[in-house]
Amino acid sequence: MKIFNWLNKKSTNPEFEKTFAALEKVGNIIPSAKTTFELLKTFNAETSHAQSDALIAEVNKIHFPSNTNNYFYFYFPIVSYILYYKPHYEKDILKYLVGPNFANGTSESQEMIAMIKGAMEFKLKESQFYLTKESQFWVENELPKLEKEIQREIDVCWKELEE
């Protein structure tokens, strides 16, 4: 019976589990991270608007407490995975990639894109599972098209800094 239970709990997508292991671990402390992890398991291009909205709401509730680098590296796999399937949510979650890098001194959109690509390469050298294949595709092919949207997020950061 124990073997049967173990087989039922065994991941059907080990790459996904490895990529989002940090999110799953944070879910032991922050309930919205646990919910985000569970929602991401079934998230894809066919996910309904209501389910997608629920996922975005949970991501926004996480409030990951850390320094700017760890904050960025925590959200990077989540944001890129979501935006691969549902690019229209960039207005809701792109801030998680731009904000911490702005705080570290990156304040131009092309520089931000290059920094994010460089971060992907750096982290993938540490672990081939840091980003899913979908996330890697998004960074390489879709992120460079978001120069205007990234500039919008940078402008928001400048405005908040001035207030």
N, CA, C and O atoms as a DFTB+ gen file, in Angstrom:
652 C
 N C O
     1  1       0.819      -1.191       0.000
     2  2       0.000       0.000       0.000
     3  2       0.865       1.257       0.000
     4  3       0.531       2.229      -0.678
     5  1       1.965       1.256       0.744
     6  2       2.840       2.416       0.769
     7  2       3.427       2.692      -0.608
     8  3       3.575       3.851      -0.995
     9  1       3.757       1.658      -1.341
    10  2       4.309       1.836      -2.685
    11  2       3.247       2.457      -3.589
    12  3       3.561       3.342      -4.385
    13  1       2.011       2.014      -3.480
    14  2       0.943       2.580      -4.286
    15  2       0.762       4.068      -3.975
    16  3       0.618       4.872      -4.896
    17  1       0.768       4.447      -2.688
    18  2       0.650       5.853      -2.297
    19  2       1.821       6.662      -2.837
    20  3       1.629       7.779      -3.320
    21  1       3.019       6.120      -2.764
    22  2       4.195       6.812      -3.271
    23  2       4.077       7.043      -4.771
    24  3       4.405       8.125      -5.256
    25  1       3.613       6.038      -5.514
    26  2       3.453       6.190      -6.955
    27  2       2.413       7.261      -7.286
    28  3       2.575       8.000      -8.257
    29  1       1.356       7.349      -6.493
    30  2       0.339       8.372      -6.726
    31  2       0.878       9.772      -6.473
    32  3       0.461      10.724      -7.133
    33  1       1.799       9.909      -5.524
    34  2       2.358      11.209      -5.189
    35  2       3.518      11.591      -6.101
    36  3       3.903      12.759      -6.160
    37  1       4.063      10.634      -6.795
    38  2       5.209      10.896      -7.654
    39  2       4.838      11.894      -8.746
    40  3       3.763      11.810      -9.340
    41  1       5.729      12.828      -8.999
    42  2       5.473      13.883      -9.977
    43  2       5.291      13.313     -11.373
    44  3       5.970      12.366     -11.771
    45  1       4.365      13.906     -12.103
    46  2       4.190      13.527     -13.497
    47  2       5.062      14.407     -14.392
    48  3       5.210      14.116     -15.579
    49  1       5.644      15.481     -13.844
    50  2       6.510      16.368     -14.583
    51  2       7.682      16.768     -13.690
    52  3       7.643      17.823     -13.057
    53  1       8.718      15.942     -13.634
    54  2       9.828      16.219     -12.718
    55  2      10.559      17.525     -13.026
    56  3      11.082      18.160     -12.110
    57  1      10.609      17.942     -14.297
    58  2      11.262      19.206     -14.633
    59  2      10.502      20.374     -13.998
    60  3      11.109      21.290     -13.443
    61  1       9.181      20.332     -14.085
    62  2       8.351      21.359     -13.461
    63  2       8.619      21.400     -11.956
    64  3       8.824      22.469     -11.380
    65  1       8.615      20.240     -11.339
    66  2       8.824      20.155      -9.893
    67  2      10.180      20.742      -9.499
    68  3      10.283      21.429      -8.483
    69  1      11.211      20.480     -10.284
    70  2      12.548      21.013      -9.981
    71  2      12.592      22.522     -10.179
    72  3      13.187      23.238      -9.374
    73  1      11.966      23.005     -11.243
    74  2      11.959      24.443     -11.508
    75  2      11.249      25.205     -10.396
    76  3      11.708      26.264      -9.969
    77  1      10.145      24.671      -9.937
    78  2       9.334      25.393      -8.958
    79  2       9.502      24.864      -7.531
    80  3       8.623      25.059      -6.692
    81  1      10.612      24.204      -7.257
    82  2      10.877      23.677      -5.914
    83  2      10.934      24.792      -4.873
    84  3      10.427      24.627      -3.763
    85  1      11.544      25.923      -5.220
    86  2      11.625      27.038      -4.264
    87  2      10.233      27.578      -3.950
    88  3       9.932      27.891      -2.798
    89  1       9.395      27.685      -4.960
    90  2       8.024      28.139      -4.749
    91  2       7.275      27.166      -3.840
    92  3       6.555      27.576      -2.929
    93  1       7.455      25.888      -4.099
    94  2       6.795      24.884      -3.264
    95  2       7.266      24.985      -1.816
    96  3       6.462      24.872      -0.891
    97  1       8.562      25.197      -1.621
    98  2       9.111      25.315      -0.264
    99  2       8.566      26.565       0.429
   100  3       8.179      26.508       1.596
   101  1       8.534      27.676      -0.275
   102  2       7.985      28.910       0.294
   103  2       6.507      28.709       0.641
   104  3       5.995      29.325       1.575
   105  1       5.832      27.852      -0.111
   106  2       4.435      27.544       0.162
   107  2       4.195      26.941       1.530
   108  3       3.067      26.967       2.023
   109  1       5.233      26.396       2.157
   110  2       5.099      25.879       3.523
   111  2       4.969      27.003       4.537
   112  3       4.526      26.786       5.665
   113  1       5.362      28.223       4.122
   114  2       5.325      29.377       5.021
   115  2       4.273      30.396       4.587
   116  3       3.575      30.979       5.415
   117  1       4.175      30.597       3.279
   118  2       3.261      31.605       2.733
   119  2       2.157      30.885       1.956
   120  3       2.420      30.320       0.894
   121  1       0.944      30.898       2.463
   122  2      -0.151      30.148       1.813
   123  2      -0.365      30.495       0.341
   124  3      -0.657      29.604      -0.456
   125  1      -0.228      31.755      -0.037
   126  2      -0.446      32.132      -1.439
   127  2       0.609      31.513      -2.354
   128  3       0.333      31.265      -3.527
   129  1       1.808      31.263      -1.838
   130  2       2.835      30.589      -2.639
   131  2       2.432      29.138      -2.892
   132  3       2.648      28.609      -3.982
   133  1       1.850      28.502      -1.886
   134  2       1.379      27.124      -2.062
   135  2       0.260      27.075      -3.104
   136  3       0.248      26.199      -3.970
   137  1      -0.663      28.006      -3.017
   138  2      -1.758      28.053      -3.981
   139  2      -1.221      28.343      -5.379
   140  3      -1.673      27.745      -6.356
   141  1      -0.262      29.254      -5.477
   142  2       0.362      29.562      -6.765
   143  2       0.984      28.300      -7.356
   144  3       0.796      28.008      -8.537
   145  1       1.712      27.566      -6.554
   146  2       2.340      26.329      -7.017
   147  2       1.294      25.360      -7.551
   148  3       1.468      24.782      -8.624
   149  1       0.218      25.183      -6.809
   150  2      -0.832      24.254      -7.225
   151  2      -1.500      24.715      -8.522
   152  3      -1.786      23.898      -9.396
   153  1      -1.745      26.003      -8.647
   154  2      -2.368      26.524      -9.867
   155  2      -1.430      26.418     -11.070
   156  3      -1.877      26.155     -12.187
   157  1      -0.137      26.621     -10.844
   158  2       0.829      26.515     -11.943
   159  2       0.918      25.098     -12.499
   160  3       1.224      24.910     -13.676
   161  1       0.655      24.109     -11.662
   162  2       0.743      22.710     -12.106
   163  2      -0.148      22.420     -13.309
   164  3       0.204      21.612     -14.169
   165  1      -1.274      23.066     -13.364
   166  2      -2.223      22.800     -14.453
   167  2      -2.331      23.977     -15.419
   168  3      -3.173      23.964     -16.317
   169  1      -1.500      24.975     -15.245
   170  2      -1.565      26.184     -16.066
   171  2      -1.010      25.928     -17.459
   172  3       0.057      25.332     -17.609
   173  1      -1.739      26.381     -18.485
   174  2      -1.282      26.285     -19.872
   175  2      -2.094      27.252     -20.720
   176  3      -2.859      28.057     -20.188
   177  1      -1.935      27.179     -22.012
   178  2      -2.615      28.118     -22.916
   179  2      -4.134      27.984     -22.856
   180  3      -4.843      28.944     -23.160
   181  1      -4.648      26.818     -22.472
   182  2      -6.083      26.606     -22.407
   183  2      -6.693      26.959     -21.053
   184  3      -7.908      26.858     -20.882
   185  1      -5.883      27.365     -20.104
   186  2      -6.403      27.737     -18.792
   187  2      -7.388      28.886     -18.949
   188  3      -7.120      29.854     -19.661
   189  1      -8.519      28.771     -18.284
   190  2      -9.574      29.788     -18.418
   191  2      -9.122      31.138     -17.870
   192  3      -8.165      31.228     -17.101
   193  1      -9.832      32.179     -18.283
   194  2      -9.526      33.524     -17.780
   195  2      -9.707      33.580     -16.267
   196  3      -8.904      34.193     -15.563
   197  1     -10.752      32.948     -15.775
   198  2     -11.016      32.968     -14.332
   199  2      -9.879      32.287     -13.561
   200  3      -9.423      32.803     -12.541
   201  1      -9.430      31.141     -14.046
   202  2      -8.329      30.440     -13.382
   203  2      -7.029      31.230     -13.500
   204  3      -6.241      31.285     -12.555
   205  1      -6.809      31.837     -14.655
   206  2      -5.609      32.658     -14.851
   207  2      -5.629      33.868     -13.928
   208  3      -4.614      34.215     -13.323
   209  1      -6.790      34.508     -13.822
   210  2      -6.929      35.652     -12.914
   211  2      -6.669      35.236     -11.468
   212  3      -6.046      35.971     -10.702
   213  1      -7.152      34.058     -11.108
   214  2      -6.920      33.551      -9.751
   215  2      -5.428      33.332      -9.509
   216  3      -4.918      33.641      -8.432
   217  1      -4.734      32.801     -10.508
   218  2      -3.288      32.595     -10.392
   219  2      -2.572      33.928     -10.205
   220  3      -1.721      34.052      -9.324
   221  1      -2.901      34.912     -11.009
   222  2      -2.265      36.230     -10.897
   223  2      -2.538      36.835      -9.517
   224  3      -1.645      37.424      -8.908
   225  1      -3.757      36.691      -9.031
   226  2      -4.099      37.206      -7.701
   227  2      -3.242      36.544      -6.625
   228  3      -2.785      37.213      -5.698
   229  1      -3.024      35.241      -6.743
   230  2      -2.195      34.531      -5.758
   231  2      -0.728      34.956      -5.851
   232  3      -0.066      35.130      -4.828
   233  1      -0.224      35.120      -7.066
   234  2       1.156      35.598      -7.233
   235  2       1.306      36.956      -6.551
   236  3       2.290      37.202      -5.855
   237  1       0.335      37.823      -6.752
   238  2       0.398      39.161      -6.164
   239  2       0.290      39.153      -4.643
   240  3       0.679      40.126      -3.996
   241  1      -0.224      38.085      -4.067
   242  2      -0.349      37.980      -2.606
   243  2       0.906      37.430      -1.932
   244  3       1.025      37.502      -0.709
   245  1       1.824      36.893      -2.693
   246  2       2.976      36.213      -2.074
   247  2       3.808      37.161      -1.222
   248  3       4.112      36.821      -0.079
   249  1       4.185      38.310      -1.712
   250  2       5.029      39.275      -0.976
   251  2       6.279      38.602      -0.425
   252  3       6.510      38.583       0.784
   253  1       7.072      38.056      -1.322
   254  2       8.279      37.323      -0.952
   255  2       9.262      38.255      -0.237
   256  3       9.714      39.239      -0.821
   257  1       9.592      37.954       1.011
   258  2      10.473      38.836       1.789
   259  2      11.954      38.496       1.565
   260  3      12.442      37.474       2.049
   261  1      12.652      39.353       0.835
   262  2      14.060      39.067       0.575
   263  2      14.746      40.301       0.021
   264  3      14.134      41.355      -0.147
   265  1      16.038      40.144      -0.261
   266  2      16.766      41.220      -0.925
   267  2      16.381      41.246      -2.404
   268  3      15.683      40.354      -2.886
   269  1      16.837      42.268      -3.114
   270  2      16.406      42.450      -4.503
   271  2      16.819      41.290      -5.397
   272  3      16.037      40.872      -6.251
   273  1      18.018      40.764      -5.227
   274  2      18.467      39.666      -6.086
   275  2      17.640      38.405      -5.871
   276  3      17.171      37.797      -6.833
   277  1      17.461      38.015      -4.630
   278  2      16.680      36.804      -4.348
   279  2      15.216      36.978      -4.736
   280  3      14.570      36.031      -5.184
   281  1      14.701      38.182      -4.564
   282  2      13.329      38.498      -4.962
   283  2      13.173      38.261      -6.462
   284  3      12.245      37.581      -6.900
   285  1      14.087      38.827      -7.237
   286  2      14.056      38.645      -8.692
   287  2      14.168      37.174      -9.060
   288  3      13.370      36.677      -9.855
   289  1      15.143      36.470      -8.498
   290  2      15.353      35.063      -8.856
   291  2      14.202      34.167      -8.402
   292  3      13.968      33.115      -8.998
   293  1      13.485      34.570      -7.360
   294  2      12.313      33.816      -6.932
   295  2      11.182      33.958      -7.954
   296  3      10.562      32.970      -8.347
   297  1      10.921      35.193      -8.376
   298  2       9.798      35.451      -9.282
   299  2      10.093      35.132     -10.744
   300  3       9.158      34.877     -11.503
   301  1      11.333      35.136     -11.159
   302  2      11.693      34.950     -12.559
   303  2      11.064      33.702     -13.179
   304  3      10.446      33.814     -14.238
   305  1      11.190      32.521     -12.573
   306  2      10.559      31.330     -13.180
   307  2       9.038      31.423     -13.240
   308  3       8.421      30.936     -14.187
   309  1       8.440      32.038     -12.243
   310  2       6.986      32.151     -12.187
   311  2       6.485      33.082     -13.288
   312  3       5.608      32.719     -14.072
   313  1       7.045      34.268     -13.334
   314  2       6.605      35.289     -14.290
   315  2       6.825      34.826     -15.727
   316  3       5.926      34.940     -16.559
   317  1       7.997      34.315     -16.018
   318  2       8.290      33.909     -17.394
   319  2       7.415      32.742     -17.842
   320  3       7.023      32.676     -19.008
   321  1       7.106      31.830     -16.937
   322  2       6.239      30.699     -17.263
   323  2       4.819      31.179     -17.569
   324  3       4.209      30.752     -18.550
   325  1       4.308      32.060     -16.730
   326  2       2.957      32.584     -16.952
   327  2       2.902      33.360     -18.264
   328  3       1.972      33.185     -19.052
   329  1       3.890      34.213     -18.501
   330  2       3.860      35.059     -19.692
   331  2       4.087      34.270     -20.979
   332  3       3.696      34.725     -22.054
   333  1       4.701      33.117     -20.888
   334  2       4.818      32.267     -22.072
   335  2       3.418      31.880     -22.571
   336  3       3.133      31.945     -23.766
   337  1       2.557      31.478     -21.636
   338  2       1.224      31.021     -22.006
   339  2       0.210      32.156     -22.141
   340  3      -0.684      32.094     -22.984
   341  1       0.346      33.166     -21.331
   342  2      -0.646      34.250     -21.279
   343  2       0.072      35.607     -21.283
   344  3       0.164      36.263     -20.245
   345  1       0.574      36.020     -22.436
   346  2       1.385      37.247     -22.496
   347  2       0.636      38.513     -22.093
   348  3       1.266      39.496     -21.704
   349  1      -0.670      38.509     -22.176
   350  2      -1.417      39.724     -21.826
   351  2      -1.369      40.049     -20.332
   352  3      -1.802      41.127     -19.926
   353  1      -0.856      39.145     -19.521
   354  2      -0.730      39.421     -18.090
   355  2       0.548      40.196     -17.747
   356  3       0.838      40.424     -16.572
   357  1       1.305      40.597     -18.762
   358  2       2.552      41.318     -18.489
   359  2       2.292      42.572     -17.664
   360  3       3.113      42.927     -16.818
   361  1       1.184      43.242     -17.887
   362  2       0.895      44.471     -17.143
   363  2       0.708      44.201     -15.646
   364  3       0.840      45.111     -14.827
   365  1       0.405      42.968     -15.300
   366  2       0.170      42.599     -13.905
   367  2       1.403      42.050     -13.193
   368  3       1.515      42.169     -11.973
   369  1       2.333      41.447     -13.945
   370  2       3.427      40.737     -13.263
   371  2       4.836      41.063     -13.760
   372  3       5.812      40.599     -13.171
   373  1       4.962      41.840     -14.819
   374  2       6.295      42.184     -15.315
   375  2       7.083      42.959     -14.260
   376  3       8.313      42.932     -14.250
   377  1       6.369      43.642     -13.382
   378  2       6.998      44.420     -12.311
   379  2       7.910      43.568     -11.431
   380  3       8.867      44.083     -10.853
   381  1       7.628      42.292     -11.327
   382  2       8.446      41.427     -10.478
   383  2       9.838      41.183     -11.061
   384  3      10.761      40.797     -10.343
   385  1       9.978      41.409     -12.349
   386  2      11.296      41.299     -12.981
   387  2      11.978      42.658     -13.083
   388  3      13.197      42.760     -12.944
   389  1      11.198      43.686     -13.323
   390  2      11.767      45.016     -13.536
   391  2      12.111      45.700     -12.211
   392  3      13.205      46.246     -12.071
   393  1      11.213      45.680     -11.257
   394  2      11.401      46.404      -9.996
   395  2      12.703      46.118      -9.268
   396  3      13.432      47.052      -8.934
   397  1      13.016      44.860      -9.012
   398  2      14.253      44.583      -8.268
   399  2      15.514      44.956      -9.051
   400  3      16.525      45.338      -8.462
   401  1      15.451      44.846     -10.352
   402  2      16.618      45.213     -11.155
   403  2      16.757      46.722     -11.276
   404  3      17.871      47.239     -11.366
   405  1      15.642      47.427     -11.278
   406  2      15.681      48.883     -11.198
   407  2      16.335      49.290      -9.876
   408  3      17.190      50.175      -9.852
   409  1      15.938      48.650      -8.790
   410  2      16.513      48.952      -7.471
   411  2      18.019      48.694      -7.442
   412  3      18.746      49.315      -6.666
   413  1      18.478      47.783      -8.282
   414  2      19.912      47.488      -8.373
   415  2      20.630      48.369      -9.392
   416  3      21.827      48.202      -9.622
   417  1      19.901      49.312     -10.005
   418  2      20.557      50.273     -10.872
   419  2      20.282      50.151     -12.356
   420  3      20.810      50.950     -13.130
   421  1      19.487      49.198     -12.789
   422  2      19.170      49.049     -14.206
   423  2      17.970      49.934     -14.515
   424  3      16.880      49.713     -13.986
   425  1      18.168      50.952     -15.383
   426  2      17.098      51.924     -15.583
   427  2      16.777      52.215     -17.054
   428  3      16.090      53.191     -17.357
   429  1      17.266      51.381     -17.954
   430  2      16.929      51.525     -19.374
   431  2      16.400      50.179     -19.874
   432  3      16.888      49.122     -19.473
   433  1      15.406      50.230     -20.746
   434  2      14.726      49.002     -21.158
   435  2      15.651      48.007     -21.861
   436  3      15.591      46.814     -21.563
   437  1      16.491      48.451     -22.769
   438  2      17.402      47.523     -23.452
   439  2      18.391      46.900     -22.463
   440  3      18.719      45.717     -22.553
   441  1      18.849      47.709     -21.535
   442  2      19.752      47.220     -20.486
   443  2      19.027      46.185     -19.611
   444  3      19.615      45.186     -19.196
   445  1      17.744      46.442     -19.341
   446  2      16.941      45.528     -18.518
   447  2      16.780      44.185     -19.235
   448  3      16.915      43.128     -18.620
   449  1      16.494      44.235     -20.520
   450  2      16.339      43.005     -21.296
   451  2      17.643      42.208     -21.290
   452  3      17.635      40.994     -21.086
   453  1      18.752      42.893     -21.513
   454  2      20.057      42.220     -21.509
   455  2      20.369      41.635     -20.134
   456  3      20.916      40.537     -20.033
   457  1      20.023      42.365     -19.083
   458  2      20.280      41.876     -17.724
   459  2      19.450      40.631     -17.433
   460  3      19.954      39.676     -16.842
   461  1      18.187      40.631     -17.841
   462  2      17.318      39.482     -17.592
   463  2      17.813      38.262     -18.380
   464  3      17.841      37.150     -17.852
   465  1      18.198      38.470     -19.631
   466  2      18.761      37.365     -20.419
   467  2      20.040      36.834     -19.774
   468  3      20.252      35.624     -19.696
   469  1      20.888      37.752     -19.316
   470  2      22.124      37.341     -18.643
   471  2      21.846      36.572     -17.361
   472  3      22.550      35.615     -17.041
   473  1      20.827      36.988     -16.632
   474  2      20.445      36.283     -15.405
   475  2      19.981      34.872     -15.718
   476  3      20.279      33.936     -14.976
   477  1      19.249      34.718     -16.821
   478  2      18.803      33.389     -17.232
   479  2      20.017      32.497     -17.515
   480  3      20.092      31.367     -17.033
   481  1      20.948      33.006     -18.287
   482  2      22.136      32.217     -18.640
   483  2      22.925      31.839     -17.394
   484  3      23.378      30.702     -17.256
   485  1      23.087      32.800     -16.487
   486  2      23.816      32.561     -15.235
   487  2      23.151      31.458     -14.412
   488  3      23.817      30.525     -13.962
   489  1      21.829      31.570     -14.218
   490  2      21.129      30.595     -13.383
   491  2      21.040      29.219     -14.047
   492  3      21.067      28.199     -13.358
   493  1      20.935      29.183     -15.376
   494  2      20.887      27.888     -16.053
   495  2      22.221      27.158     -15.974
   496  3      22.258      25.929     -16.040
   497  1      23.311      27.898     -15.833
   498  2      24.613      27.251     -15.621
   499  2      24.662      26.600     -14.247
   500  3      25.311      25.570     -14.067
   501  1      23.978      27.200     -13.277
   502  2      23.906      26.626     -11.933
   503  2      22.990      25.405     -11.900
   504  3      23.287      24.400     -11.253
   505  1      21.863      25.518     -12.618
   506  2      20.877      24.431     -12.645
   507  2      20.126      24.464     -13.966
   508  3      19.499      25.465     -14.310
   509  1      20.192      23.377     -14.694
   510  2      19.483      23.313     -15.976
   511  2      17.972      23.397     -15.812
   512  3      17.247      23.609     -16.785
   513  1      17.500      23.233     -14.586
   514  2      16.065      23.260     -14.321
   515  2      15.599      24.585     -13.729
   516  3      14.447      24.694     -13.307
   517  1      16.469      25.595     -13.688
   518  2      16.061      26.871     -13.090
   519  2      14.825      27.439     -13.797
   520  3      13.901      27.916     -13.138
   521  1      14.805      27.389     -15.114
   522  2      13.638      27.825     -15.887
   523  2      13.135      26.671     -16.736
   524  3      13.918      25.853     -17.221
   525  1      11.838      26.615     -16.910
   526  2      11.258      25.616     -17.811
   527  2      11.659      25.957     -19.245
   528  3      12.125      27.063     -19.520
   529  1      11.478      25.014     -20.139
   530  2      11.736      25.267     -21.565
   531  2      10.836      26.393     -22.066
   532  3      11.251      27.200     -22.897
   533  1       9.600      26.447     -21.558
   534  2       8.675      27.508     -21.947
   535  2       9.209      28.873     -21.515
   536  3       9.173      29.836     -22.281
   537  1       9.702      28.943     -20.286
   538  2      10.249      30.198     -19.779
   539  2      11.471      30.635     -20.577
   540  3      11.627      31.814     -20.893
   541  1      12.328      29.683     -20.897
   542  2      13.514      30.012     -21.684
   543  2      13.116      30.552     -23.059
   544  3      13.702      31.518     -23.548
   545  1      12.133      29.933     -23.666
   546  2      11.638      30.413     -24.955
   547  2      11.116      31.843     -24.820
   548  3      11.403      32.691     -25.664
   549  1      10.356      32.108     -23.767
   550  2       9.807      33.438     -23.553
   551  2      10.928      34.477     -23.411
   552  3      10.864      35.545     -24.020
   553  1      11.935      34.168     -22.622
   554  2      13.036      35.118     -22.423
   555  2      13.756      35.397     -23.742
   556  3      14.057      36.549     -24.054
   557  1      14.029      34.363     -24.500
   558  2      14.777      34.519     -25.749
   559  2      13.967      35.182     -26.859
   560  3      14.513      35.967     -27.634
   561  1      12.682      34.879     -26.944
   562  2      11.889      35.286     -28.105
   563  2      10.831      36.353     -27.853
   564  3      10.518      37.128     -28.757
   565  1      10.286      36.409     -26.669
   566  2       9.196      37.347     -26.396
   567  2       9.638      38.552     -25.574
   568  3       9.192      39.670     -25.829
   569  1      10.496      38.340     -24.606
   570  2      10.977      39.447     -23.776
   571  2      11.553      40.595     -24.607
   572  3      11.248      41.752     -24.315
   573  1      12.371      40.329     -25.626
   574  2      12.924      41.437     -26.419
   575  2      11.864      42.305     -27.110
   576  3      12.143      43.447     -27.478
   577  1      10.663      41.773     -27.285
   578  2       9.574      42.522     -27.915
   579  2       8.860      43.452     -26.931
   580  3       7.999      44.237     -27.330
   581  1       9.214      43.364     -25.656
   582  2       8.497      44.103     -24.610
   583  2       9.228      45.377     -24.165
   584  3       9.069      45.820     -23.027
   585  1      10.007      45.948     -25.040
   586  2      10.775      47.138     -24.670
   587  2       9.870      48.255     -24.143
   588  3      10.186      48.881     -23.132
   589  1       8.764      48.504     -24.813
   590  2       7.831      49.561     -24.400
   591  2       7.213      49.239     -23.033
   592  3       7.089      50.121     -22.183
   593  1       6.831      47.989     -22.828
   594  2       6.216      47.581     -21.568
   595  2       7.224      47.635     -20.416
   596  3       6.878      47.999     -19.292
   597  1       8.457      47.274     -20.708
   598  2       9.507      47.354     -19.689
   599  2       9.768      48.814     -19.340
   600  3       9.950      49.152     -18.171
   601  1       9.786      49.677     -20.347
   602  2       9.973      51.104     -20.083
   603  2       8.841      51.645     -19.221
   604  3       9.073      52.481     -18.348
   605  1       7.615      51.173     -19.457
   606  2       6.484      51.578     -18.629
   607  2       6.729      51.215     -17.167
   608  3       6.465      52.017     -16.270
   609  1       7.236      50.004     -16.930
   610  2       7.517      49.568     -15.561
   611  2       8.667      50.367     -14.948
   612  3       8.636      50.686     -13.760
   613  1       9.668      50.686     -15.743
   614  2      10.775      51.523     -15.260
   615  2      10.242      52.903     -14.874
   616  3      10.628      53.452     -13.842
   617  1       9.361      53.460     -15.696
   618  2       8.769      54.759     -15.403
   619  2       7.980      54.716     -14.090
   620  3       8.026      55.668     -13.311
   621  1       7.262      53.623     -13.842
   622  2       6.537      53.458     -12.580
   623  2       7.531      53.459     -11.417
   624  3       7.277      54.078     -10.384
   625  1       8.638      52.780     -11.579
   626  2       9.663      52.744     -10.528
   627  2      10.211      54.142     -10.258
   628  3      10.376      54.529      -9.101
   629  1      10.497      54.907     -11.323
   630  2      10.974      56.281     -11.137
   631  2       9.949      57.122     -10.386
   632  3      10.297      57.886      -9.485
   633  1       8.680      56.972     -10.765
   634  2       7.615      57.737     -10.129
   635  2       7.524      57.407      -8.641
   636  3       7.408      58.300      -7.802
   637  1       7.577      56.114      -8.328
   638  2       7.510      55.690      -6.922
   639  2       8.718      56.187      -6.140
   640  3       8.602      56.515      -4.959
   641  1       9.864      56.245      -6.785
   642  2      11.081      56.724      -6.137
   643  2      10.967      58.222      -5.806
   644  3      11.462      58.682      -4.777
   645  1      10.315      58.955      -6.684
   646  2      10.169      60.400      -6.502
   647  2       9.118      60.760      -5.453
   648  3       9.139      61.864      -4.909
   649  1       8.205      59.841      -5.167
   650  2       7.131      60.132      -4.194
   651  2       7.587      60.018      -2.761
   652  3       6.796      60.234      -1.842
